[in-house]
Every structure is written in C-alpha cells, then in structure tokens.
Amino acid sequence: MDAKDEAERGLTVIQDYLYWESHRRAAHHRAADLAARVPGLSEEQKTDLEWWYVEEQIRISRTIAHHLTDQIAMVEARHTRRYARLRRAARVALALLTATVVALLVSFVLVTAG
C-alpha cells in the first residue's frame, strides 16, 4: 500500500469517526430534549434516560451495520458464484467453437486434397 492509499484510508477512518460522533451527539441531544420534557424526573433519572437512549441508538446502529455487512457479503458471494459459472460457460463455448472450427478446417483440407 503506497502513501496515497494509506492517506485515503486514514481520511476515511477520520470521516467515519466524525460521522459516528455527530450521530452520537445528536442522539444525546434528542435524549436530553426528551428527558427535559418529561415532568417529575430527577436529575439521576434524566441522566439514566439519556444514557439508555444513546445506548439503544448505538445498539440499533450496530445491528443495522451488521445486517448490511451480512447482506453485502451475501451479494458478493452470489456475484462470485455467478461470475464463476459465466466463466465456465464461456470456456465451454470457446472450446466447442474451437472444436467446430478445427473439424471444419480438417473437413475442408480432406475435401480439397481428395
């Protein structure tokens, strides 16, 4: 891996981290807004509600990410199998075409020589 690829990978990691942090902060703000609107909660209960909401959002995000990863892996595997079948079919077709051309050439030589 050259320096350019390493730099691009580093930028992608930083971008992903910032994206994750912005979503986490947004979840924290939504939880704080919700806790502020619920009457009669103590500060500890508000903190617990915020913590639970953020953790739940993280859990949901991870579940979705795992699901997407599984789906992508499944599609890649399916694509790999289809491509392998296509390559095999192309090889068989090429072999048949070659055999046909050779048979026609042999027949032509026999006809013209005889």
SVG drawing of the C-alpha trace seen along z (x, -y; Angstrom):
<svg xmlns="http://www.w3.org/2000/svg" viewBox="-45 -20 49 58">
<polyline fill="none" stroke="black" stroke-width="0.4" points="0.0,0.0 1.5,-3.3 1.3,-6.6 -1.6,-7.9 -3.7,-4.8 -2.7,-5.0 -3.7,-8.7 -7.1,-8.0 -7.7,-5.2 -6.8,-7.4 -9.2,-10.1 -12.0,-7.6 -11.4,-6.4 -11.5,-10.0 -14.6,-10.8 -16.3,-7.7 -15.4,-8.6 -16.7,-12.2 -19.9,-10.9 -20.4,-8.4 -19.7,-11.1 -22.1,-13.6 -24.8,-10.9 -24.0,-10.0 -24.1,-13.7 -27.4,-14.1 -28.8,-11.1 -27.6,-12.7 -29.4,-15.9 -32.6,-14.1 -32.4,-12.2 -31.8,-15.4 -34.7,-17.1 -37.0,-14.1 -35.8,-14.0 -36.4,-17.7 -40.0,-17.4 -40.9,-14.6 -42.1,-16.1 -41.2,-14.9 -37.9,-13.2 -34.9,-13.6 -31.5,-14.5 -30.4,-10.9 -33.5,-9.7 -32.8,-12.1 -29.2,-11.0 -30.3,-7.4 -32.9,-8.1 -30.3,-9.9 -27.8,-7.1 -30.4,-4.4 -31.5,-6.2 -27.9,-6.8 -27.0,-3.1 -30.2,-2.0 -29.3,-4.1 -25.8,-2.7 -27.2,0.9 -29.6,0.2 -26.9,-1.3 -24.7,1.7 -27.5,4.1 -28.2,2.3 -24.4,2.2 -24.1,6.0 -27.2,6.6 -25.8,4.5 -22.5,6.3 -24.1,9.7 -26.2,8.6 -23.2,7.2 -21.2,10.4 -24.2,12.5 -24.5,10.4 -20.7,10.6 -20.8,14.4 -23.7,14.7 -21.9,12.5 -18.7,14.5 -20.7,17.8 -22.5,16.3 -19.2,14.9 -17.5,18.3 -20.5,20.0 -20.2,17.4 -16.5,18.0 -17.0,21.8 -19.8,21.4 -17.6,19.1 -14.7,21.6 -17.1,24.4 -18.4,22.3 -14.9,21.3 -13.9,25.0 -16.9,26.0 -16.3,23.2 -12.6,24.2 -13.5,27.9 -16.0,26.9 -13.6,24.7 -10.9,27.4 -13.4,30.0 -14.4,27.7 -10.8,27.0 -10.0,30.7 -13.0,31.4 -12.0,28.6 -8.5,30.0 -9.7,33.5 -12.2,32.3 -9.7,30.1 -6.9,32.8 -9.1,35.7"/>
</svg>
